[in-house]
Amino acid sequence: MADGDEVAVRRKQLLQKIQEDPDLPALGSAVSQVVQIASSSHEAVHSLANFILSDMALTQKVLSMANTVGYRTASGAPVTTISKAIFLLGFDAVKTIALTMLLVEGMTGKSAQSIRRELVQSLGASLAGRELARRSTFKEAEEAAVVGLFKNLGRLLVVMHDQPSYDEIMALSATGDISPAQAAMQVLGCSLDSLAESVLRKWQIPLTIIKALAPLPAGVVKVATARHDWLQQAAAFSAEAVMLLSYTGKTDAALMTRNLLARYGTAFDLDSAALNELLARVAEETQALTNTICPLMTSVTAPETKEVPPAVENGALDAFLLVTADSRALQNDQRHPSGKPVNARDLLLAGLQDATEMVASGRCKANDLIMLVLETLYHGMGFRFAAACIKDVKAQQFRARISLGEEHQPRQDGFVFPLSPSHDLFHLAMQNDVDVLISDAAAANVRALLPAWHTRLLPDAGSFIVLPLVVQKQAFGLIYADRACVAAEGVPPDEAALIKTLKAQIMTALLPR
């Protein structure tokens, strides 16, 4: 055991390394941005989708997760848009996946195997929190998944910045005589929770999450009467439960499971069968997510139990799925000089299938559908900026309300023009209810119809489309998307038909019921 002076030096050096880590501020900024996208916000789906779409690697990993067998069997169609992934998996699930992958990208490669082990623990705790949220009656219980993810942050910080101390903590706790928290106090003279709290405060994570990471008193946990108490209990349970998934210590795992049940069974209304089922489900989902996010991560298994049958191997049903689109056609990366994908038709068709399913579900919001159509056009046609412009009767303007792509926010803010009729391309398209394709915005006859506001806002637009949204002969708004390059290849009839059908899905959602 280290003496007092050595412990103090270790702690000081660790805190200094954490403070001087050049990667943590950027990681913290990204994590904070995602955490603060509240599911109750009117534009939550839009904000989360835009954040994910701004990072190509993050986009691909979320789509990979949405296409695993556990989520895809309902329809069989490949999910090609983040908007559909959010619709299919749920806002909170995609938010947690995004946070997990930010941690993976920000922390891997420093102490490879140990980091991976702790990231798996974080992921498993998050999934355990999600399972508890499903059983809870508290409002916004889904935050337990985020709290579970951060509960292990202290251990992650130690292994990132002080591998010898981490190894010593793990060795001491592996004996079963003391807990990891007690081992950390011996080795570093501070708790792992306090390390996590200091970093999360710098990241400006909400206090409700930070307070939920505080340790619980020893003994049997009582039923919580307030949400903040329940979150704290959920965080503690998740961290203890996930330790069983990859436990290699000397203490009997079955005994640890019984102790877990004795401590938390009353608080979460769990009996032995329910706990074993929860652990098995968390183990299966953790392994599935691990395979998608980082295939080299440590494997996890639930403690052996006679009450739960072995989980179906992840991907075992893939060969039997009724698939409605050729996923290989969607993976073609070839593009025209304009940036338009060569396989635009396949991408548009996949997006249309997603939109059709959303509408058919009966629980589709118009804004979510518009976002999905924008995303389909953005990726399927290779646009750099796409926006939905909606009538603002009070302000007597048409104003962009939803957008994505390069510099989408400043461009959205500037995409405003008067409601009063004018002899420009945008008003003419709405007055005549005709879809407009401009392959070369520099052509003289096109420039003559471009309003001054468009020329100022998007002076380098080389090609674009305008799709009016006209409901019962009243202009509701329009869809706009552009590229910086001329699109000499144009839009063949089959692609044009798919674009019109995508627009028709929006029109259906806008029609009065």
Protein Blocks (a to p, Z undefined) as FASTA:
>chain_A
ZZfklmmmmmmmmmmmmmmmmklmmmmmmmmmmmmmcfkbmklmmmmmmmmmmpmklmmm
mmmmmmpmklmmmnopacfbfklmmmmnopklmmmmmmmmmmmmmmgoklmmlmmmmmmm
mmmmmmmmmmmmmmpcbehklmmmmmmmmmmmmmmmmmmmommlmmmmmmmmmnomacfk
lmmmmmnopafklmmmmmmmmnopafklmmmmpccdedjddddfbfklmmmmmmmmmmmm
mmmmmgcbfbdfklmmmmmmmmmmmmnopafklmmmmmmmmmmmmmmmmmmmommbccdd
ddddfkbccdddehklmmmpccfbdfklmmpcbdcfkopafklmmmmmmmmmmmmmmmmn
opacfklmmmmmmmmmmmmnopabdcdddddfknopacdfbdcdehklmmmmmmccdfbd
cddfklmmmmnopacddfblkbmklmmmpcfklmmmmmmlmbdcdddddeehiafbdcdd
ddfbdcfkopafklmmmmmmmmmmmmmmmpcZZ
